[in-house]
Amino acid sequence: MEGMARARTNRAVVGATPLASAFFSGRYAEVVGATFEVGGGDDVDAAFVVGALAFLGRVEDAETCFDTYRKRAAPADARTLAASRFFLGVAYARAGAFERAHALLVQGALARVRTRDAWAAAFALQGLAVHRYFTGRYRTAARHAQRASRAAHEARVAYVQMIATDLRGHALVQLGLLSAGLAVLERASLHAERMGLGMNAFAITCSMATYSARFLARPAALERLRELLRLTAHDSYTRRALLTEEAIVLAFRGQRTEAERSLALADDDALRQDARRAKVASLLARLWVARFSSPAVDCDALLARARAVADDEDVAYQAELLGFEAFIARATADEPRRLRALDDLRALAQKREHHRARAALEQFDDAPALVRAMPEDEITPLLRAAVTRDTRLLPKILELGANGLVPELLGLAPSRRVLLLAAENALVVEDAGDVFVKPNPPRWSQALLRLLARGAASKEQIVAALWGLRVYRPERHDALVRTTIHRLRALLAPRGNWIAVTELGYGATVPVLAFGAAETSLSSFEIAMDAPFLDEVVPRGARGLRAGPPAHSPTLPARDQASTLASSPEARVLEHLARSEPRSVTELARRLGLSSSTVLRALRRLLRAKRVARAGHARATRYRALD
């Protein structure tokens, strides 16, 4: 810091001092510490002290610094004025204070743009680009940014060239052109790296990750956000953007608890900074989380709070707010409200071309355009499927891990329940936005869950339903039932405690809903091949409790052993299948006079020995003998 102070001279040029270099490198705290905090600093560096304070969220201090400079300097330097107005204007635009941003960036801009000093003109043009961007005029913003880049090239202000390229990339993304926008942002990031502006490059990288998460449904988008959050952001704005986007993605993926942790961190920063736009962003993120974790009517209060804070000129946020207006109206069957929201969205999309407005229309308009407005947007078609309950996309949603959409897609308000998805061969544990998908659950779990969902099931009912046993014997079957309940709780983890002990036996404390083929009654289920059996559960020392000859039975003569072997369940099942058409377990049990559990045990052994083959699923399962 002392070296910076010694390097300043009366002949120094604005933007060419060591302190200016520190600012351009993103070392804002260092700049403030060497000047504002110790009551020092030269007028030649005043703009960069203003900028450092503004970008650290200390906007009032930045205004104080700017006012002090203007009172002290006579006449004020054109470059210092242009850069100071730009830095303050950006800070106010980010905060959502658009009237103040307009006064700094737009008023008097024509004279600043026409100055002979290309350095000052570059900042003035970039200021216009920033204001147009934040008020939703993205094509105009991109044009001003291009002009700013040319002026910066003439003045050899690499910093402005970099931020102008950055803004053009942002504008393209807001128009829905993701790949084109990311390509331009990548150029801006490389430009920053070559200049040694690592912090700026990091901020651009964070923006690219945020946009990817907004458009792409792949799990890698969330991992990239988390990777960046583990690093240190150079300003609060960047970190808030990462946290709020992470919360939205987590909620979309059915991780409500984790999403709320991210929101708490973002809220803490937003409240400390007292920035309007930060509060709106936080409330919108909460709306997204609430969409996947609470009934739609509960979102209304959050929407009202966000509307009270948001500026009418903040097009990006107005588009999202109108989208939630349509969502809540549709869910609550308020048709006039829904139609008003759609009309407002159409007008906004036509006037400003914001991708959020078009995405909301694609979700909620009953007659969307035949050709999608944004082919690169993977999220919106999934959201529309949920809104319209298009279950054809359910396999895709499960494949992508967009678990938060599953209840809405099935026409359910968020709650606590277990869902059985027969066609997808999946079990879903839903806890008000925390959604855990269990692919390929054991088939016996479906029958047991439906039985326990009645409120309470006795051990007699459980052994009869799962194994077809006509008589319940505690000494033989209690260990089997306990082990099966333990396996079910493990399957439902981390909500295994939803299976509780009751006076009768066991019961589920939440509803169990079946979709697809699983909607059949419990009595029509085929006894599951993979249900636990006594020989898997009863301890070795307790085998004498099983049915069959007592442990002290005398050894049989050889001819009697052969006769017993020939009449074993395996032999009887195999003999019957060899001379008949394929049979189900129930048919075999009835024709052979055996219990279903005995037939199942015999079929398991024959399958392992490759003596029989199995085809079909659930009630349609049939077995045949192999040659």
C-alpha positions as CSV (number, residue, x, y, z in Angstrom):
1,M,0.0,0.0,0.0
2,E,2.8,2.4,0.9
3,G,4.4,1.6,-2.5
4,M,1.2,2.6,-4.2
5,A,1.2,6.0,-2.4
6,R,4.9,6.6,-3.3
7,A,4.2,5.8,-6.9
8,R,1.7,8.6,-7.3
9,T,2.9,11.9,-8.8
10,N,1.3,15.1,-10.0
11,R,1.9,14.0,-13.6
12,A,0.1,10.7,-13.2
13,V,-2.7,9.9,-15.7
14,V,-6.1,8.7,-14.7
15,G,-6.2,5.0,-15.2
16,A,-2.5,4.5,-15.5
17,T,-1.5,4.4,-11.8
18,P,-0.7,1.3,-9.6
19,L,-3.9,1.8,-7.7
20,A,-5.9,1.8,-10.9
21,S,-4.2,-1.4,-11.9
22,A,-5.2,-2.9,-8.5
23,F,-8.8,-1.9,-9.2
24,F,-8.8,-3.4,-12.7
25,S,-7.4,-6.6,-11.2
26,G,-10.4,-6.8,-8.8
27,R,-8.5,-6.0,-5.6
28,Y,-11.2,-3.7,-4.3
29,A,-10.5,-4.2,-0.6
30,E,-6.8,-3.3,-1.2
31,V,-7.8,-0.1,-3.0
32,V,-10.1,1.0,-0.2
33,G,-7.6,0.1,2.5
34,A,-4.9,2.2,0.9
35,T,-7.2,5.3,0.5
36,F,-10.6,5.7,1.9
37,E,-10.0,3.8,5.1
38,V,-6.9,5.8,6.0
39,G,-8.2,9.2,4.8
40,G,-5.7,9.4,1.9
41,G,-5.6,9.0,-1.8
42,D,-4.9,11.3,-4.7
43,D,-7.5,12.9,-7.0
44,V,-6.1,11.0,-9.9
45,D,-7.3,7.8,-8.3
46,A,-10.6,9.1,-7.0
47,A,-12.7,7.2,-9.6
48,F,-11.2,3.9,-8.6
49,V,-11.8,4.5,-5.0
50,V,-15.4,5.2,-5.9
51,G,-15.6,2.0,-8.0
52,A,-13.9,-0.2,-5.3
53,L,-16.4,1.1,-2.6
54,A,-19.4,0.6,-5.0
55,F,-18.4,-2.9,-6.0
56,L,-17.8,-3.9,-2.3
57,G,-21.5,-2.9,-1.7
58,R,-20.6,0.3,0.2
59,V,-22.5,2.6,-2.2
60,E,-23.1,5.4,0.4
61,D,-19.4,5.6,1.0
62,A,-18.8,5.6,-2.7
63,E,-21.2,8.6,-3.1
64,T,-19.5,10.4,-0.3
65,C,-16.1,9.9,-2.0
66,F,-17.5,11.1,-5.4
67,D,-19.1,14.2,-3.8
68,T,-15.9,15.1,-2.0
69,Y,-13.9,14.8,-5.2
70,R,-16.3,17.1,-7.1
71,K,-16.2,19.8,-4.3
72,R,-12.4,19.6,-4.1
73,A,-11.4,19.4,-7.8
74,A,-12.0,22.4,-9.9
75,P,-12.4,21.8,-12.7
76,A,-13.1,18.1,-12.4
77,D,-11.3,15.7,-14.6
78,A,-13.5,14.3,-17.5
79,R,-12.1,10.8,-17.1
80,T,-12.6,10.7,-13.3
81,L,-16.2,12.0,-13.8
82,A,-17.0,9.4,-16.5
83,A,-15.5,6.5,-14.7
84,S,-17.0,7.5,-11.3
85,R,-20.5,7.9,-12.8
86,F,-20.1,4.5,-14.5
87,F,-19.1,2.6,-11.4
88,L,-21.8,4.2,-9.2
89,G,-24.4,3.7,-11.9
90,V,-23.6,0.0,-12.3
91,A,-23.8,-0.4,-8.5
92,Y,-27.3,1.2,-8.4
93,A,-28.5,-0.8,-11.5
94,R,-27.4,-4.0,-9.8
95,A,-29.3,-2.9,-6.7
96,G,-32.5,-2.2,-8.6
97,A,-32.3,1.6,-8.0
98,F,-33.0,2.5,-11.6
99,E,-33.9,6.2,-11.2
100,R,-30.5,6.8,-9.6
101,A,-28.8,4.6,-12.2
102,H,-30.6,6.6,-15.0
103,A,-29.4,9.9,-13.5
104,L,-25.8,8.7,-13.4
105,L,-25.6,6.7,-16.7
106,V,-28.1,8.3,-19.0
107,Q,-28.5,12.0,-18.1
108,G,-25.9,14.0,-19.9
109,A,-24.5,11.0,-21.6
110,L,-24.7,12.5,-25.1
111,A,-22.1,15.2,-24.2
112,R,-19.9,12.6,-22.5
113,V,-20.0,10.3,-25.5
114,R,-19.0,13.1,-27.9
115,T,-16.0,14.1,-25.9
116,R,-12.7,14.0,-27.7
117,D,-11.2,11.8,-25.1
118,A,-12.0,8.2,-26.2
119,W,-11.1,6.9,-22.7
120,A,-14.0,8.9,-21.1
121,A,-16.3,8.2,-24.1
122,A,-15.7,4.4,-23.7
123,F,-17.0,4.6,-20.1
124,A,-20.0,6.7,-21.0
125,L,-21.0,4.3,-23.8
126,Q,-20.6,1.4,-21.5
127,G,-22.8,3.1,-19.0
128,L,-25.6,3.5,-21.5
129,A,-25.2,-0.2,-22.4
130,V,-25.5,-1.2,-18.7
131,H,-28.7,0.9,-18.2
132,R,-30.3,-0.5,-21.4
133,Y,-29.3,-4.0,-20.3
134,F,-30.8,-3.8,-16.8
135,T,-34.1,-2.3,-18.2
136,G,-34.5,-5.1,-20.7
137,R,-33.4,-3.4,-24.0
138,Y,-30.9,-6.1,-24.8
139,R,-30.3,-5.4,-28.5
140,T,-29.7,-1.7,-27.8
141,A,-27.5,-2.7,-24.9
142,A,-25.4,-4.9,-27.2
143,R,-25.1,-2.1,-29.7
144,H,-23.9,0.4,-27.1
145,A,-21.4,-2.2,-25.7
146,Q,-20.0,-2.6,-29.3
147,R,-19.5,1.1,-29.5
148,A,-17.9,1.2,-26.1
149,S,-15.5,-1.6,-27.2
150,R,-14.4,0.4,-30.2
151,A,-13.8,3.6,-28.2
152,A,-11.9,1.5,-25.6
153,H,-9.7,0.0,-28.4
154,E,-8.9,3.5,-29.6
155,A,-8.1,4.7,-26.1
156,R,-6.3,1.4,-25.3
157,V,-8.5,0.8,-22.2
158,A,-8.4,-3.0,-22.1
159,Y,-10.6,-3.1,-19.0
160,V,-13.5,-1.4,-20.9
161,Q,-13.0,-3.7,-23.9
162,M,-13.3,-6.7,-21.6
163,I,-16.5,-5.5,-19.7
164,A,-18.1,-4.4,-23.0
165,T,-17.5,-7.9,-24.5
166,D,-18.9,-9.4,-21.2
167,L,-22.1,-7.3,-21.5
168,R,-22.7,-8.3,-25.1
169,G,-22.5,-11.9,-24.0
170,H,-25.0,-11.3,-21.2
171,A,-27.4,-9.6,-23.6
172,L,-27.3,-12.5,-26.1
173,V,-28.1,-15.0,-23.3
174,Q,-31.1,-12.8,-22.1
175,L,-32.4,-13.0,-25.7
176,G,-32.3,-16.8,-25.4
177,L,-29.2,-17.3,-27.5
178,L,-27.3,-19.4,-25.0
179,S,-24.5,-20.9,-27.1
180,A,-23.8,-17.6,-28.8
181,G,-23.8,-15.7,-25.5
182,L,-21.6,-18.2,-23.7
183,A,-19.1,-18.0,-26.6
184,V,-18.9,-14.2,-26.2
185,L,-18.6,-14.5,-22.5
186,E,-15.8,-17.1,-22.9
187,R,-13.9,-14.5,-25.0
188,A,-14.4,-11.9,-22.3
189,S,-13.1,-14.3,-19.7
190,L,-10.0,-15.1,-21.8
191,H,-9.4,-11.4,-22.4
192,A,-9.5,-10.8,-18.6
193,E,-7.1,-13.7,-18.0
194,R,-4.6,-12.3,-20.5
195,M,-4.8,-8.9,-18.8
196,G,-4.1,-10.5,-15.4
197,L,-7.6,-9.6,-14.2
198,G,-8.3,-12.9,-12.5
199,M,-11.2,-11.7,-10.4
200,N,-13.0,-10.4,-13.4
201,A,-12.4,-13.6,-15.2
202,F,-13.8,-15.5,-12.2
203,A,-17.0,-13.3,-12.2
204,I,-17.6,-14.0,-15.9
205,T,-17.1,-17.7,-15.2
206,C,-19.7,-17.6,-12.5
207,S,-22.1,-15.9,-14.8
208,M,-21.6,-18.6,-17.4
209,A,-22.3,-21.3,-14.8
210,T,-25.4,-19.5,-13.7
211,Y,-26.7,-19.3,-17.2
212,S,-26.0,-22.9,-17.9
213,A,-27.9,-23.9,-14.8
214,R,-30.8,-21.7,-16.0
215,F,-31.1,-23.4,-19.4
216,L,-29.7,-26.9,-19.0
217,A,-31.2,-29.7,-17.0
218,R,-28.1,-31.9,-16.7
219,P,-26.7,-32.6,-13.2
220,A,-23.3,-31.2,-14.2
221,A,-24.8,-27.7,-14.1
222,L,-25.3,-28.0,-10.3
223,E,-21.9,-29.5,-9.7
224,R,-20.3,-26.5,-11.5
225,L,-22.2,-24.0,-9.3
226,R,-21.0,-25.9,-6.2
227,E,-17.5,-26.0,-7.4
228,L,-17.5,-22.2,-7.8
229,L,-19.1,-21.6,-4.4
230,R,-16.2,-23.4,-2.8
231,L,-13.9,-20.6,-4.2
232,T,-13.8,-17.0,-2.9
233,A,-15.9,-14.5,-4.9
234,H,-14.5,-11.0,-5.2
235,D,-17.8,-9.3,-4.7
236,S,-21.1,-10.0,-2.9
237,Y,-23.1,-9.7,-6.1
238,T,-21.4,-12.7,-7.7
239,R,-21.7,-14.9,-4.6
240,R,-25.4,-14.0,-4.1
241,A,-26.1,-14.9,-7.8
242,L,-24.4,-18.3,-7.3
243,L,-26.3,-19.0,-4.1
244,T,-29.7,-18.1,-5.4
245,E,-29.2,-20.1,-8.6
246,E,-28.0,-23.1,-6.6
247,A,-31.1,-22.9,-4.5
248,I,-33.4,-22.9,-7.5
249,V,-31.5,-25.9,-9.1
250,L,-31.6,-27.8,-5.8
251,A,-35.3,-27.3,-5.5
252,F,-35.8,-28.4,-9.1
253,R,-33.9,-31.6,-8.3
254,G,-35.9,-32.3,-5.2
255,Q,-33.5,-31.2,-2.6
256,R,-35.5,-28.7,-0.7
257,T,-33.5,-28.8,2.6
258,E,-30.3,-28.1,0.8
259,A,-32.0,-25.3,-1.2
260,E,-33.1,-23.6,2.0
261,R,-29.6,-23.6,3.3
262,S,-28.4,-21.8,0.2
263,L,-31.2,-19.3,0.5
264,A,-30.3,-18.6,4.1
265,L,-26.8,-17.6,3.1
266,A,-28.0,-15.5,0.2
267,D,-30.7,-13.8,2.3
268,D,-28.2,-12.9,5.0
269,D,-26.0,-11.1,2.5
270,A,-29.0,-9.4,0.8
271,L,-30.4,-8.1,4.0
272,R,-27.0,-6.8,5.2
273,Q,-26.5,-4.9,1.9
274,D,-30.1,-3.6,1.9
275,A,-30.2,-3.8,-1.9
276,R,-33.6,-3.9,-3.5
277,R,-32.6,-6.1,-6.4
278,A,-30.9,-8.5,-4.1
279,K,-34.1,-8.8,-2.1
280,V,-36.1,-9.5,-5.2
281,A,-33.7,-12.1,-6.4
282,S,-33.8,-13.8,-3.0
283,L,-37.7,-13.7,-3.0
284,L,-37.8,-15.1,-6.5
285,A,-35.5,-18.0,-5.5
286,R,-37.8,-18.6,-2.5
287,L,-40.7,-18.7,-4.9
288,W,-39.0,-21.4,-7.0
289,V,-38.3,-23.4,-3.9
290,A,-41.9,-23.0,-2.7
291,R,-43.2,-24.1,-6.1
292,F,-41.7,-27.5,-5.5
293,S,-42.3,-27.8,-1.8
294,S,-45.5,-26.0,-0.8
295,P,-49.1,-25.8,-2.2
296,A,-49.5,-23.1,-4.8
297,V,-51.7,-20.9,-2.6
298,D,-48.8,-20.6,-0.2
299,C,-46.7,-19.0,-2.9
300,D,-49.1,-16.0,-3.1
301,A,-47.7,-14.2,0.0
302,L,-44.1,-14.5,-1.3
303,L,-45.2,-13.2,-4.7
304,A,-46.9,-10.2,-3.1
305,R,-43.7,-9.4,-1.1
306,A,-41.6,-9.6,-4.3
307,R,-44.0,-7.4,-6.3
308,A,-43.8,-4.8,-3.5
309,V,-40.0,-4.6,-3.8
310,A,-39.4,-5.0,-7.5
311,D,-39.0,-2.1,-9.8
312,D,-41.4,-1.9,-12.8
313,E,-38.4,-1.3,-15.1
314,D,-36.6,-4.5,-14.0
315,V,-37.8,-6.5,-17.0
316,A,-36.0,-9.7,-16.0
317,Y,-37.6,-10.0,-12.7
318,Q,-41.0,-8.7,-13.9
319,A,-41.0,-11.7,-16.4
320,E,-40.4,-14.2,-13.6
321,L,-43.1,-12.5,-11.4
322,L,-45.7,-12.8,-14.1
323,G,-44.7,-16.4,-14.6
324,F,-45.5,-17.1,-11.0
325,E,-48.7,-15.1,-11.3
326,A,-49.8,-17.5,-14.1
327,F,-48.6,-20.5,-12.1
328,I,-50.6,-19.6,-9.0
329,A,-53.7,-18.6,-11.0
330,R,-53.7,-21.9,-12.8
331,A,-53.2,-24.0,-9.7
332,T,-56.0,-22.1,-7.8
333,A,-58.3,-22.1,-10.9
334,D,-58.4,-18.3,-11.0
335,E,-59.0,-18.0,-14.7
336,P,-59.3,-14.1,-15.0
337,R,-56.0,-13.7,-13.1
338,R,-54.3,-16.3,-15.3
339,L,-55.5,-14.6,-18.5
340,R,-54.3,-11.2,-17.3
341,A,-50.9,-12.6,-16.5
342,L,-50.6,-14.2,-19.9
343,D,-51.6,-10.9,-21.7
344,D,-48.9,-9.1,-19.7
345,L,-46.4,-11.7,-20.6
346,R,-47.2,-11.5,-24.3
347,A,-46.8,-7.7,-24.2
348,L,-43.5,-8.0,-22.3
349,A,-42.1,-10.6,-24.6
350,Q,-43.0,-8.6,-27.7
351,K,-41.6,-5.3,-26.3
352,R,-38.4,-6.6,-24.6
353,E,-37.7,-10.1,-26.1
354,H,-36.6,-11.4,-22.7
355,H,-36.2,-15.2,-22.6
356,R,-37.8,-15.4,-19.2
357,A,-41.1,-14.0,-20.6
358,R,-41.1,-16.4,-23.5
359,A,-40.2,-19.3,-21.2
360,A,-43.2,-18.4,-19.0
361,L,-45.5,-18.3,-22.0
362,E,-44.3,-21.7,-23.2
363,Q,-45.1,-23.1,-19.7
364,F,-48.6,-21.6,-19.1
365,D,-50.1,-20.6,-22.5
366,D,-52.7,-23.1,-23.6
367,A,-51.7,-22.6,-27.2
368,P,-47.9,-22.1,-27.3
369,A,-46.1,-21.6,-30.5
370,L,-45.6,-24.7,-32.6
371,V,-41.9,-23.9,-32.9
372,R,-40.1,-23.5,-29.6
373,A,-38.7,-20.0,-29.1
374,M,-35.5,-21.2,-27.5
375,P,-34.4,-24.6,-28.7
376,E,-31.4,-24.7,-26.3
377,D,-33.7,-24.3,-23.2
378,E,-33.9,-27.8,-21.7
379,I,-35.7,-26.7,-18.5
380,T,-38.9,-25.1,-19.9
381,P,-40.2,-28.2,-21.7
382,L,-39.9,-30.1,-18.4
383,L,-41.7,-27.4,-16.5
384,R,-44.5,-27.3,-19.1
385,A,-44.9,-31.1,-18.8
386,A,-45.4,-30.7,-15.1
387,V,-47.9,-27.9,-15.6
388,T,-49.9,-29.8,-18.2
389,R,-49.4,-33.2,-16.4
390,D,-47.8,-34.7,-19.5
391,T,-46.6,-38.0,-17.9
392,R,-45.0,-39.0,-21.2
393,L,-42.0,-37.0,-20.0
394,L,-41.8,-38.7,-16.6
395,P,-39.0,-41.2,-17.7
396,K,-37.0,-38.3,-19.0
397,I,-37.5,-36.3,-15.8
398,L,-36.4,-39.2,-13.6
399,E,-33.4,-39.8,-15.9
400,L,-32.3,-36.2,-15.5
401,G,-32.8,-36.2,-11.8
402,A,-35.4,-33.4,-11.9
403,N,-37.2,-35.0,-9.0
404,G,-38.8,-31.9,-7.7
405,L,-41.2,-32.0,-10.7
406,V,-42.5,-35.4,-10.1
407,P,-45.4,-34.6,-7.7
408,E,-46.6,-31.7,-9.9
409,L,-46.4,-33.8,-13.0
410,L,-48.7,-36.4,-11.3
411,G,-51.2,-33.7,-10.4
412,L,-50.2,-33.6,-6.7
413,A,-49.6,-30.7,-4.4
414,P,-46.3,-31.1,-2.5
415,S,-46.7,-33.1,0.7
416,R,-45.3,-36.1,2.6
417,R,-46.1,-39.5,0.9
418,V,-44.7,-42.5,-0.9
419,L,-45.4,-42.9,-4.7
420,L,-45.3,-46.2,-6.5
421,L,-44.5,-45.7,-10.2
422,A,-45.2,-49.1,-11.9
423,A,-44.4,-48.2,-15.5
424,E,-41.0,-46.6,-14.5
425,N,-40.3,-49.4,-11.9
426,A,-39.5,-46.8,-9.3
427,L,-40.5,-45.8,-5.8
428,V,-40.6,-42.1,-4.8
429,V,-40.2,-40.9,-1.2
430,E,-41.6,-37.3,-1.1
431,D,-41.3,-35.0,1.9
432,A,-42.5,-31.5,0.9
433,G,-39.9,-30.8,-1.7
434,D,-37.3,-33.4,-0.6
435,V,-37.8,-36.1,-3.2
436,F,-35.9,-39.3,-3.2
437,V,-36.3,-41.7,-6.1
438,K,-35.5,-45.4,-5.6
439,P,-35.2,-47.1,-8.9
440,N,-35.9,-50.9,-9.3
441,P,-37.3,-51.5,-5.8
442,P,-37.9,-55.1,-4.8
443,R,-41.4,-56.2,-5.9
444,W,-42.5,-57.3,-2.5
445,S,-42.1,-53.7,-1.2
446,Q,-45.1,-52.5,-3.3
447,A,-47.5,-55.0,-1.8
448,L,-46.2,-54.4,1.7
449,L,-46.4,-50.6,1.4
450,R,-50.0,-50.8,0.2
451,L,-50.8,-53.0,3.1
452,L,-49.2,-50.8,5.7
453,A,-50.8,-47.7,4.1
454,R,-54.1,-48.9,5.5
455,G,-53.0,-47.5,8.8
456,A,-52.0,-50.7,10.6
457,A,-51.3,-54.3,9.5
458,S,-50.9,-57.3,11.8
459,K,-48.1,-59.8,11.5
460,E,-50.7,-62.3,10.4
461,Q,-51.8,-60.0,7.5
462,I,-48.2,-59.4,6.5
463,V,-47.2,-63.1,6.3
464,A,-50.4,-63.9,4.5
465,A,-50.0,-61.1,1.9
466,L,-46.3,-61.5,1.2
467,W,-45.9,-65.3,1.5
468,G,-49.4,-66.7,1.2
469,L,-49.1,-68.4,4.6
470,R,-52.4,-69.6,6.0
471,V,-51.3,-69.8,9.6
472,Y,-49.2,-67.3,11.5
473,R,-46.8,-68.8,14.1
474,P,-44.8,-66.2,16.1
475,E,-41.9,-68.5,16.8
476,R,-41.4,-69.1,13.1
477,H,-42.5,-65.9,11.5
478,D,-41.6,-62.9,13.8
479,A,-38.0,-62.9,12.8
480,L,-39.0,-62.9,9.1
481,V,-41.5,-60.0,9.6
482,R,-38.9,-57.9,11.5
483,T,-36.3,-58.4,8.9
484,T,-38.7,-57.5,6.1
485,I,-39.8,-54.3,7.9
486,H,-36.1,-53.5,8.4
487,R,-35.4,-53.9,4.7
488,L,-38.4,-51.7,3.9
489,R,-37.2,-48.9,6.2
490,A,-33.8,-49.1,4.6
491,L,-35.4,-48.8,1.2
492,L,-37.3,-45.7,2.3
493,A,-34.2,-44.0,3.7
494,P,-33.8,-41.3,4.8
495,R,-37.5,-41.5,5.8
496,G,-37.5,-45.1,7.1
497,N,-39.2,-43.9,10.3
498,W,-42.4,-43.5,8.3
499,I,-42.9,-47.2,8.9
500,A,-44.0,-47.3,12.6
501,V,-44.8,-49.9,15.1
502,T,-48.5,-50.0,16.0
503,E,-50.7,-51.9,18.5
504,L,-51.5,-54.5,15.8
505,G,-48.1,-54.7,14.2
506,Y,-46.8,-52.1,11.7
507,G,-48.2,-49.2,9.7
508,A,-47.2,-46.3,7.4
509,T,-47.6,-42.8,8.8
510,V,-47.9,-41.3,5.3
511,P,-50.1,-42.0,2.3
512,V,-49.0,-44.5,-0.3
513,L,-50.2,-43.7,-3.8
514,A,-49.8,-46.0,-6.8
515,F,-49.6,-44.9,-10.5
516,G,-49.8,-47.1,-13.5
517,A,-50.2,-50.9,-13.2
518,A,-49.6,-50.6,-9.5
519,E,-53.1,-49.2,-9.1
520,T,-54.5,-52.8,-8.9
521,S,-55.8,-54.1,-5.6
522,L,-53.5,-55.8,-3.1
523,S,-55.2,-59.2,-3.5
524,S,-54.3,-59.3,-7.2
525,F,-50.5,-59.0,-6.7
526,E,-48.4,-61.9,-7.6
527,I,-46.4,-63.1,-4.6
528,A,-42.9,-61.5,-5.1
529,M,-40.0,-63.7,-6.1
530,D,-37.6,-61.5,-4.2
531,A,-39.5,-61.4,-0.8
532,P,-37.3,-62.6,2.1
533,F,-37.9,-66.2,3.2
534,L,-37.4,-68.1,6.5
535,D,-34.2,-69.8,5.3
536,E,-32.7,-66.3,4.8
537,V,-33.8,-64.9,8.1
538,V,-34.0,-67.5,10.9
539,P,-30.6,-67.9,12.7
540,R,-28.8,-71.2,12.2
541,G,-29.4,-72.2,15.8
542,A,-33.1,-71.7,15.4
543,R,-33.6,-73.8,12.3
544,G,-35.5,-76.4,14.4
545,L,-38.4,-73.9,14.6
546,R,-39.1,-74.4,10.9
547,A,-41.7,-76.9,9.7
548,G,-40.5,-80.3,8.7
549,P,-39.2,-83.4,10.4
550,P,-38.0,-82.8,14.0
551,A,-34.3,-82.5,14.5
552,H,-34.1,-85.8,16.3
553,S,-35.7,-87.8,13.5
554,P,-34.0,-91.2,12.9
555,T,-32.1,-91.6,9.6
556,L,-34.3,-93.0,6.8
557,P,-33.4,-96.0,4.7
558,A,-31.9,-95.3,1.3
559,R,-35.0,-96.2,-0.6
560,D,-37.1,-93.9,1.6
561,Q,-34.6,-91.1,1.0
562,A,-34.9,-91.5,-2.7
563,S,-38.7,-91.5,-2.4
564,T,-38.5,-88.3,-0.3
565,L,-36.3,-86.6,-2.9
566,A,-38.5,-87.5,-5.7
567,S,-41.5,-86.0,-3.9
568,S,-39.6,-82.7,-3.0
569,P,-41.3,-79.4,-3.9
570,E,-38.6,-78.8,-6.6
571,A,-39.2,-82.1,-8.2
572,R,-43.0,-81.8,-8.1
573,V,-42.9,-78.2,-9.6
574,L,-40.4,-79.2,-12.3
575,E,-42.4,-82.3,-13.2
576,H,-45.6,-80.3,-13.5
577,L,-44.0,-77.6,-15.6
578,A,-42.4,-80.2,-17.9
579,R,-45.9,-81.5,-19.0
580,S,-47.9,-78.3,-18.9
581,E,-48.0,-74.8,-20.3
582,P,-46.2,-72.0,-18.4
583,R,-47.8,-71.4,-15.0
584,S,-48.0,-68.7,-12.4
585,V,-47.0,-69.2,-8.7
586,T,-50.7,-69.1,-7.7
587,E,-51.6,-71.7,-10.4
588,L,-48.8,-74.0,-9.3
589,A,-49.7,-73.7,-5.6
590,R,-53.3,-74.6,-6.3
591,R,-52.6,-77.5,-8.7
592,L,-49.9,-79.0,-6.4
593,G,-51.6,-78.4,-3.1
594,L,-48.6,-76.4,-1.8
595,S,-48.4,-73.0,-0.2
596,S,-47.3,-70.1,-2.4
597,S,-44.2,-69.6,-0.3
598,T,-43.2,-73.2,-0.8
599,V,-43.6,-72.9,-4.5
600,L,-41.6,-69.7,-4.6
601,R,-38.8,-71.3,-2.7
602,A,-38.7,-74.2,-5.1
603,L,-38.8,-72.0,-8.1
604,R,-35.9,-69.9,-6.8
605,R,-33.7,-73.0,-6.5
606,L,-34.8,-74.2,-9.9
607,L,-34.0,-70.8,-11.4
608,R,-30.5,-70.9,-9.8
609,A,-30.0,-74.4,-11.2
610,K,-31.2,-73.1,-14.6
611,R,-33.9,-75.8,-14.7
612,V,-36.8,-73.3,-15.3
613,A,-37.2,-69.9,-16.9
614,R,-39.3,-66.9,-15.9
615,A,-41.1,-64.4,-18.1
616,G,-43.4,-61.5,-17.5
617,H,-43.8,-59.1,-14.5
618,A,-45.9,-59.1,-11.4
619,R,-49.3,-60.7,-12.1
620,A,-48.2,-61.7,-15.6
621,T,-45.1,-63.7,-14.4
622,R,-45.1,-67.3,-15.7
623,Y,-42.6,-70.1,-15.3
624,R,-41.7,-72.9,-17.7
625,A,-39.4,-75.9,-17.6
626,L,-36.2,-75.8,-19.6
627,D,-35.2,-78.8,-21.7
